[in-house]
Every structure is written in C-alpha cells, then in structure tokens.
C-alpha cells in the first residue's frame, strides 16, 4: 500500500513531535502523537485496486456510500440532463479518487465555496469543489466532482484539460473526507442504488446502452 503525497505535510509534524516527546521522556504524549500521525496517514492510503470486467463498464470514482441518485443539469458537462450518483466519504473511507473510465480531460474546473456538511443537499452547489469532465472514445461525457465538506478543508485534482487517463488512474484526493458526485449520460444503465457501498476503481456503477456500445449502424 502507498500513500498520497498530500499526506506528509500533515503527518510529519506530528511524527516529529512524537519523537521530541520520546526524547524528553513524555511517553504518553509520544504514544498519543504517534497514534494521531498514523490515523492521519490512513486518510491518504492508496490500496491496490483491480478490475477485470468489460472495458465499457463505468467504475466508482470514490470510496464510500451512495447517498443520492438524481437527474440533473450541469452546464460544464455540456447538454444534459445527466444522472448524478452521490457518494459520501466518511472518515474511515479511502480519500483518493480514481478515473471511472478511459477518456480525455475536456474540463478541469475548481470552484471556491463554503464548507457545509457534505450530507446537506445544497453542499454540491455551494461548497468548494472541483469538476473533471472526461470524454470517452464514443464521444460521451462522464464527470467527477470532488466536494469539500465540514471536515474536508480542500479538494485536490491531478488533472488538466487535454490529458488522457485510463480507468482506475488516480485523479485526485479530498483532504479528510466529504463527497464525490459522478455524472453519467442518461443512456447509461445504473447498477447501484442508494445505500450501496462503493470501492473506488473496483465497484461497477453503470454501463452504456447497447446502442452506445455497438455504435451507429
């Protein structure tokens, strides 16, 4: 297992203080600080994920629980409407995000905003967020929006317009939890429901319609 590079700015100060506590013979403080540094490091873990299913399958971009499914318009995605699958990340979930499909980045847009609790419906519209839009080989668009929350203080995206990504590639991280929205074309068939648990880069979320898979006749 590896860890996101964003972890070290949070982990190292506590690890250093733990070492200082050992040197000045404060064992309880040393243990508490060491445990805290390990817990923070766990937020940024990157487990290995493998998926051997069909290349057309859209995989979960985030680790957590599906809390809502809706049909919405998102101007940055292009002409809609789109299906939106919302995943809530608790403090125990993996906090890196992965590309749900192969594609080319056509939009990577950061939006400053508030830090409301992620479970509130309006959080997706007013909180700090970063939307990445991928265009697949079939010309369809799939979006991943990272949304900050009450505990999460910042979203980080690794992608820029024009980049090519492969399904399962790391695309960003949310520092200490929150929410991720996946946008899908209406033509896609959803394979998850509210309450389902998702594993990033492993759980199938949707598949394209037969017409999209075969292409025009």
GUDRENNU-527966 format. One record per residue (C-alpha): residue number from 1; residue in one letter; x, y, z. Coordinates in Angstrom, 3 decimals. Layout:
N
i = NUM, aa = A, X = X, Y = Y, Z = Z;
...
This chain:
217
i = 1, aa = X, X = 0.000, Y = 0.000, Z = 0.000;
i = 2, aa = X, X = 1.180, Y = 3.512, Z = -0.821;
i = 3, aa = X, X = 0.018, Y = 6.935, Z = 0.327;
i = 4, aa = X, X = -0.958, Y = 10.163, Z = -1.421;
i = 5, aa = X, X = 1.815, Y = 12.760, Z = -1.375;
i = 6, aa = X, X = -0.534, Y = 15.267, Z = 0.273;
i = 7, aa = X, X = -0.341, Y = 13.236, Z = 3.491;
i = 8, aa = X, X = 3.142, Y = 14.184, Z = 4.568;
i = 9, aa = X, X = 2.527, Y = 17.851, Z = 5.325;
i = 10, aa = X, X = 0.043, Y = 16.696, Z = 7.981;
i = 11, aa = X, X = 1.787, Y = 13.538, Z = 9.186;
i = 12, aa = X, X = 5.399, Y = 14.653, Z = 9.598;
i = 13, aa = X, X = 4.798, Y = 17.434, Z = 12.163;
i = 14, aa = X, X = 3.017, Y = 15.007, Z = 14.499;
i = 15, aa = X, X = 5.660, Y = 12.340, Z = 13.927;
i = 16, aa = X, X = 8.348, Y = 14.909, Z = 14.772;
i = 17, aa = X, X = 6.529, Y = 15.957, Z = 17.954;
i = 18, aa = X, X = 6.215, Y = 12.280, Z = 18.922;
i = 19, aa = X, X = 9.980, Y = 11.936, Z = 18.576;
i = 20, aa = X, X = 10.537, Y = 15.044, Z = 20.702;
i = 21, aa = X, X = 8.198, Y = 13.626, Z = 23.351;
i = 22, aa = X, X = 10.268, Y = 10.430, Z = 23.439;
i = 23, aa = X, X = 13.487, Y = 12.415, Z = 23.859;
i = 24, aa = X, X = 12.101, Y = 14.440, Z = 26.791;
i = 25, aa = X, X = 10.601, Y = 11.306, Z = 28.385;
i = 26, aa = X, X = 6.925, Y = 12.042, Z = 27.912;
i = 27, aa = X, X = 5.823, Y = 8.511, Z = 26.939;
i = 28, aa = X, X = 2.066, Y = 9.115, Z = 26.992;
i = 29, aa = X, X = 2.343, Y = 12.160, Z = 24.788;
i = 30, aa = X, X = 4.689, Y = 10.277, Z = 22.469;
i = 31, aa = X, X = 2.195, Y = 7.431, Z = 22.067;
i = 32, aa = X, X = -0.740, Y = 9.796, Z = 21.523;
i = 33, aa = X, X = 1.122, Y = 11.803, Z = 18.877;
i = 34, aa = X, X = 2.358, Y = 8.656, Z = 17.130;
i = 35, aa = X, X = -1.157, Y = 7.223, Z = 17.001;
i = 36, aa = X, X = -2.500, Y = 10.524, Z = 15.663;
i = 37, aa = X, X = 0.106, Y = 10.599, Z = 12.888;
i = 38, aa = X, X = -0.802, Y = 7.019, Z = 11.896;
i = 39, aa = X, X = -4.523, Y = 7.837, Z = 11.825;
i = 40, aa = X, X = -3.898, Y = 10.866, Z = 9.624;
i = 41, aa = X, X = -1.727, Y = 8.775, Z = 7.306;
i = 42, aa = X, X = -4.597, Y = 6.290, Z = 6.973;
i = 43, aa = X, X = -6.760, Y = 9.031, Z = 5.449;
i = 44, aa = X, X = -4.394, Y = 9.168, Z = 2.494;
i = 45, aa = X, X = -3.868, Y = 5.450, Z = 1.864;
i = 46, aa = X, X = -3.897, Y = 4.157, Z = -1.716;
i = 47, aa = X, X = -4.893, Y = 0.490, Z = -1.725;
i = 48, aa = X, X = -4.305, Y = -1.600, Z = -4.821;
i = 49, aa = X, X = -7.462, Y = -1.928, Z = -6.921;
i = 50, aa = X, X = -8.009, Y = -4.389, Z = -9.766;
i = 51, aa = X, X = -10.970, Y = -4.856, Z = -12.078;
i = 52, aa = X, X = -11.040, Y = -7.330, Z = -14.948;
i = 53, aa = X, X = -14.562, Y = -6.719, Z = -16.261;
i = 54, aa = X, X = -15.671, Y = -5.169, Z = -19.570;
i = 55, aa = X, X = -13.863, Y = -2.021, Z = -20.725;
i = 56, aa = X, X = -17.215, Y = -0.276, Z = -21.210;
i = 57, aa = X, X = -18.124, Y = -0.532, Z = -17.511;
i = 58, aa = X, X = -18.038, Y = 2.707, Z = -15.508;
i = 59, aa = X, X = -16.351, Y = 2.162, Z = -12.135;
i = 60, aa = X, X = -16.796, Y = 4.017, Z = -8.854;
i = 61, aa = X, X = -14.536, Y = 7.085, Z = -8.641;
i = 62, aa = X, X = -14.771, Y = 7.220, Z = -4.843;
i = 63, aa = X, X = -14.876, Y = 5.021, Z = -1.762;
i = 64, aa = X, X = -17.989, Y = 5.395, Z = 0.376;
i = 65, aa = X, X = -21.768, Y = 5.047, Z = 0.465;
i = 66, aa = X, X = -24.260, Y = 6.081, Z = -2.215;
i = 67, aa = X, X = -26.486, Y = 8.667, Z = -0.538;
i = 68, aa = X, X = -28.455, Y = 10.010, Z = -3.505;
i = 69, aa = X, X = -29.212, Y = 9.416, Z = -7.164;
i = 70, aa = X, X = -30.800, Y = 12.192, Z = -9.221;
i = 71, aa = X, X = -31.247, Y = 13.542, Z = -12.733;
i = 72, aa = X, X = -29.678, Y = 16.997, Z = -13.072;
i = 73, aa = X, X = -28.270, Y = 19.568, Z = -15.463;
i = 74, aa = X, X = -24.601, Y = 20.523, Z = -15.185;
i = 75, aa = X, X = -23.587, Y = 23.257, Z = -17.665;
i = 76, aa = X, X = -19.885, Y = 22.375, Z = -17.564;
i = 77, aa = X, X = -20.744, Y = 18.820, Z = -18.645;
i = 78, aa = X, X = -22.439, Y = 20.001, Z = -21.812;
i = 79, aa = X, X = -26.006, Y = 19.352, Z = -22.997;
i = 80, aa = X, X = -27.878, Y = 17.259, Z = -20.453;
i = 81, aa = X, X = -29.584, Y = 16.128, Z = -18.397;
i = 82, aa = X, X = -27.230, Y = 13.721, Z = -16.619;
i = 83, aa = X, X = -27.627, Y = 11.058, Z = -13.962;
i = 84, aa = X, X = -25.819, Y = 12.047, Z = -10.766;
i = 85, aa = X, X = -24.629, Y = 9.425, Z = -8.293;
i = 86, aa = X, X = -23.568, Y = 10.950, Z = -4.971;
i = 87, aa = X, X = -21.069, Y = 9.132, Z = -2.750;
i = 88, aa = X, X = -20.468, Y = 10.223, Z = 0.845;
i = 89, aa = X, X = -16.971, Y = 9.621, Z = 2.247;
i = 90, aa = X, X = -16.728, Y = 9.031, Z = 5.983;
i = 91, aa = X, X = -13.514, Y = 9.414, Z = 7.960;
i = 92, aa = X, X = -12.912, Y = 5.674, Z = 7.537;
i = 93, aa = X, X = -13.052, Y = 5.632, Z = 3.724;
i = 94, aa = X, X = -10.168, Y = 5.867, Z = 1.271;
i = 95, aa = X, X = -9.877, Y = 9.523, Z = 0.257;
i = 96, aa = X, X = -8.201, Y = 9.305, Z = -3.153;
i = 97, aa = X, X = -10.332, Y = 9.338, Z = -6.296;
i = 98, aa = X, X = -9.896, Y = 7.319, Z = -9.499;
i = 99, aa = X, X = -10.941, Y = 7.758, Z = -13.120;
i = 100, aa = X, X = -14.244, Y = 5.938, Z = -13.709;
i = 101, aa = X, X = -13.490, Y = 5.393, Z = -17.415;
i = 102, aa = X, X = -10.810, Y = 5.809, Z = -20.071;
i = 103, aa = X, X = -11.068, Y = 9.254, Z = -21.594;
i = 104, aa = X, X = -9.634, Y = 12.642, Z = -22.429;
i = 105, aa = X, X = -9.977, Y = 15.503, Z = -19.958;
i = 106, aa = X, X = -12.070, Y = 18.219, Z = -21.599;
i = 107, aa = X, X = -12.757, Y = 20.231, Z = -18.436;
i = 108, aa = X, X = -10.978, Y = 20.580, Z = -15.095;
i = 109, aa = X, X = -12.554, Y = 23.385, Z = -13.113;
i = 110, aa = X, X = -12.019, Y = 24.421, Z = -9.492;
i = 111, aa = X, X = -14.750, Y = 26.407, Z = -7.750;
i = 112, aa = X, X = -14.180, Y = 28.079, Z = -4.371;
i = 113, aa = X, X = -17.039, Y = 27.938, Z = -1.912;
i = 114, aa = X, X = -18.349, Y = 27.127, Z = 1.528;
i = 115, aa = X, X = -17.630, Y = 24.189, Z = 3.845;
i = 116, aa = X, X = -21.129, Y = 22.980, Z = 4.684;
i = 117, aa = X, X = -21.649, Y = 19.425, Z = 5.909;
i = 118, aa = X, X = -21.355, Y = 17.172, Z = 2.847;
i = 119, aa = X, X = -24.611, Y = 15.333, Z = 3.518;
i = 120, aa = X, X = -26.659, Y = 18.500, Z = 3.018;
i = 121, aa = X, X = -28.313, Y = 18.546, Z = -0.433;
i = 122, aa = X, X = -27.132, Y = 22.079, Z = -1.187;
i = 123, aa = X, X = -23.470, Y = 21.234, Z = -0.488;
i = 124, aa = X, X = -22.887, Y = 20.202, Z = -4.095;
i = 125, aa = X, X = -23.935, Y = 23.633, Z = -5.315;
i = 126, aa = X, X = -22.284, Y = 25.960, Z = -2.777;
i = 127, aa = X, X = -19.255, Y = 24.142, Z = -1.340;
i = 128, aa = X, X = -15.692, Y = 24.234, Z = -2.615;
i = 129, aa = X, X = -15.437, Y = 21.717, Z = -5.439;
i = 130, aa = X, X = -13.504, Y = 20.553, Z = -8.470;
i = 131, aa = X, X = -15.213, Y = 19.100, Z = -11.539;
i = 132, aa = X, X = -13.350, Y = 16.954, Z = -14.059;
i = 133, aa = X, X = -15.112, Y = 16.022, Z = -17.295;
i = 134, aa = X, X = -13.866, Y = 13.073, Z = -19.350;
i = 135, aa = X, X = -14.816, Y = 12.454, Z = -22.972;
i = 136, aa = X, X = -14.823, Y = 8.768, Z = -23.857;
i = 137, aa = X, X = -13.892, Y = 7.158, Z = -27.182;
i = 138, aa = X, X = -17.607, Y = 7.019, Z = -28.045;
i = 139, aa = X, X = -17.890, Y = 10.805, Z = -27.569;
i = 140, aa = X, X = -19.907, Y = 10.666, Z = -24.355;
i = 141, aa = X, X = -19.038, Y = 12.717, Z = -21.303;
i = 142, aa = X, X = -18.606, Y = 11.477, Z = -17.749;
i = 143, aa = X, X = -17.897, Y = 13.836, Z = -14.864;
i = 144, aa = X, X = -16.395, Y = 13.523, Z = -11.401;
i = 145, aa = X, X = -16.967, Y = 16.351, Z = -8.920;
i = 146, aa = X, X = -14.937, Y = 16.392, Z = -5.694;
i = 147, aa = X, X = -16.774, Y = 18.358, Z = -2.999;
i = 148, aa = X, X = -15.302, Y = 19.655, Z = 0.259;
i = 149, aa = X, X = -17.314, Y = 19.455, Z = 3.473;
i = 150, aa = X, X = -17.347, Y = 20.366, Z = 7.141;
i = 151, aa = X, X = -14.215, Y = 18.329, Z = 7.932;
i = 152, aa = X, X = -12.650, Y = 18.254, Z = 4.466;
i = 153, aa = X, X = -10.766, Y = 21.500, Z = 4.012;
i = 154, aa = X, X = -9.544, Y = 21.172, Z = 0.440;
i = 155, aa = X, X = -10.048, Y = 19.211, Z = -2.763;
i = 156, aa = X, X = -7.069, Y = 18.431, Z = -4.985;
i = 157, aa = X, X = -7.262, Y = 17.390, Z = -8.635;
i = 158, aa = X, X = -4.288, Y = 15.980, Z = -10.537;
i = 159, aa = X, X = -5.775, Y = 16.547, Z = -14.000;
i = 160, aa = X, X = -5.535, Y = 19.266, Z = -16.643;
i = 161, aa = X, X = -7.501, Y = 19.666, Z = -19.897;
i = 162, aa = X, X = -6.058, Y = 17.586, Z = -22.722;
i = 163, aa = X, X = -4.722, Y = 14.770, Z = -20.528;
i = 164, aa = X, X = -5.561, Y = 11.176, Z = -21.379;
i = 165, aa = X, X = -6.468, Y = 8.953, Z = -18.440;
i = 166, aa = X, X = -7.110, Y = 5.260, Z = -18.020;
i = 167, aa = X, X = -9.874, Y = 3.786, Z = -15.935;
i = 168, aa = X, X = -8.597, Y = 3.354, Z = -12.377;
i = 169, aa = X, X = -5.887, Y = 6.039, Z = -12.622;
i = 170, aa = X, X = -5.576, Y = 8.328, Z = -9.611;
i = 171, aa = X, X = -7.222, Y = 11.654, Z = -10.402;
i = 172, aa = X, X = -7.187, Y = 13.475, Z = -7.075;
i = 173, aa = X, X = -7.746, Y = 13.458, Z = -3.337;
i = 174, aa = X, X = -10.054, Y = 15.143, Z = -0.847;
i = 175, aa = X, X = -8.246, Y = 16.117, Z = 2.324;
i = 176, aa = X, X = -10.253, Y = 14.488, Z = 5.123;
i = 177, aa = X, X = -13.407, Y = 13.193, Z = 3.532;
i = 178, aa = X, X = -16.637, Y = 14.645, Z = 2.174;
i = 179, aa = X, X = -18.460, Y = 13.839, Z = -1.063;
i = 180, aa = X, X = -17.949, Y = 12.873, Z = -4.704;
i = 181, aa = X, X = -20.573, Y = 13.210, Z = -7.452;
i = 182, aa = X, X = -20.391, Y = 11.050, Z = -10.581;
i = 183, aa = X, X = -22.199, Y = 12.388, Z = -13.658;
i = 184, aa = X, X = -23.357, Y = 9.915, Z = -16.299;
i = 185, aa = X, X = -25.304, Y = 10.212, Z = -19.571;
i = 186, aa = X, X = -28.990, Y = 9.343, Z = -19.311;
i = 187, aa = X, X = -28.383, Y = 6.475, Z = -21.721;
i = 188, aa = X, X = -26.273, Y = 4.610, Z = -19.159;
i = 189, aa = X, X = -27.865, Y = 1.884, Z = -17.046;
i = 190, aa = X, X = -27.169, Y = 2.326, Z = -13.352;
i = 191, aa = X, X = -26.014, Y = -0.745, Z = -11.428;
i = 192, aa = X, X = -26.091, Y = 0.772, Z = -7.931;
i = 193, aa = X, X = -28.797, Y = 2.056, Z = -5.606;
i = 194, aa = X, X = -28.988, Y = 4.403, Z = -2.646;
i = 195, aa = X, X = -27.312, Y = 2.800, Z = 0.366;
i = 196, aa = X, X = -24.825, Y = 0.719, Z = -1.644;
i = 197, aa = X, X = -21.183, Y = 0.796, Z = -0.587;
i = 198, aa = X, X = -18.639, Y = 1.709, Z = -3.255;
i = 199, aa = X, X = -14.977, Y = 0.804, Z = -3.691;
i = 200, aa = X, X = -13.080, Y = 3.231, Z = -5.903;
i = 201, aa = X, X = -11.656, Y = 1.652, Z = -9.045;
i = 202, aa = X, X = -13.483, Y = -1.626, Z = -8.381;
i = 203, aa = X, X = -17.274, Y = -1.283, Z = -7.996;
i = 204, aa = X, X = -19.201, Y = -1.208, Z = -11.326;
i = 205, aa = X, X = -21.565, Y = 1.769, Z = -11.224;
i = 206, aa = X, X = -23.070, Y = 1.866, Z = -14.715;
i = 207, aa = X, X = -22.833, Y = 0.501, Z = -18.205;
i = 208, aa = X, X = -23.655, Y = 2.166, Z = -21.531;
i = 209, aa = X, X = -26.722, Y = 1.238, Z = -23.502;
i = 210, aa = X, X = -26.364, Y = -1.391, Z = -26.213;
i = 211, aa = X, X = -26.631, Y = 1.311, Z = -28.870;
i = 212, aa = X, X = -23.667, Y = 3.201, Z = -27.400;
i = 213, aa = X, X = -21.610, Y = 0.010, Z = -27.026;
i = 214, aa = X, X = -22.156, Y = -1.029, Z = -30.646;
i = 215, aa = X, X = -22.014, Y = 2.445, Z = -32.089;
i = 216, aa = X, X = -24.102, Y = 3.741, Z = -35.028;
i = 217, aa = X, X = -25.117, Y = 1.169, Z = -37.663;
